[in-house]
């Protein structure tokens, strides 16, 4: 990072991201995002991500995120269920297989460690 910065998450303009059709369980969810910072070696990523309502599957990275708006239920295969909404912080374990049921368009700020 060349300098410290502030980003207004709620107003950030995000770019369309590809969602593998095989991940979509139901609905027509669309994903957008923006990488705000990435380490030189690519192992640390900070950004903003958004998904519209629907149900999708994913294999998680080692991630900490804070929900800015919207809500979702995240079912972890062989584990528990996380219900997230505005102001919630969540930690996802690398390799967890999840199913996200997005109730309202969800926007989050995240930090991923690879």
C-alpha positions, -999 to +999 in steps of 0.1 A: +000+000+000+015+033-010-007+054+014-034+053+040-069+058+028-106+060+036-133+045+015-170+051+020-182+015+016-219+023+012-213+046-018-184+027-035-189+020-071-184-018-077-175-037-108-194-067-121-178-100-112-183-134-127-204-159-108-200-195-120-234-207-130-227-240-113-227-221-080-262-209-084-288-230-065-318-207-071-327-172-082-306-149-104-280-135-080-255-110-094-221-102-078-201-070-079-170-060-061-139-039-058-104-048-045-093-018-024-058-031-015-037-062-022-003-071-008+026-073-033+026-111-029-012-114-034-017-132-001-036-103+016-067-088-001-090-061+012-121-050-006-159-046-009-182-073-023-220-073-030-245-100-040-282-097-049-308-121-036-306-158-044-289-189-032-253-198-041-226-222-030-190-214-024-157-228-010-144-202+014-111-185+019-097-174+053-119-143+055-131-117+080-159-096+068-183-069+081-218-066+067-227-030+057-262-036+044-285-065+035-289-099+051-280-136+044-280-170+060-248-189+055-250-227+060-217-244+066-215-280+053-209-302+084-211-271+106-234-245+118-255-217+103-245-180+104-272-153+101-256-120+091-269-085+088-258-049+090-230-044+116-222-081+119-187-093+117-181-129+106-151-151+102-150-179+075-125-207+077-105-216+046-120-246+028-154-244+043-181-254+018-210-230+022-245-222+009-254-186+010-291-177+010-292-139+004-324-124+016-317-087+008-288-074-014-258-079+009-227-056+008-197-064+029-162-051+035-137-080+037-101-090+045-089-123+030-056-140+039-044-166+014 
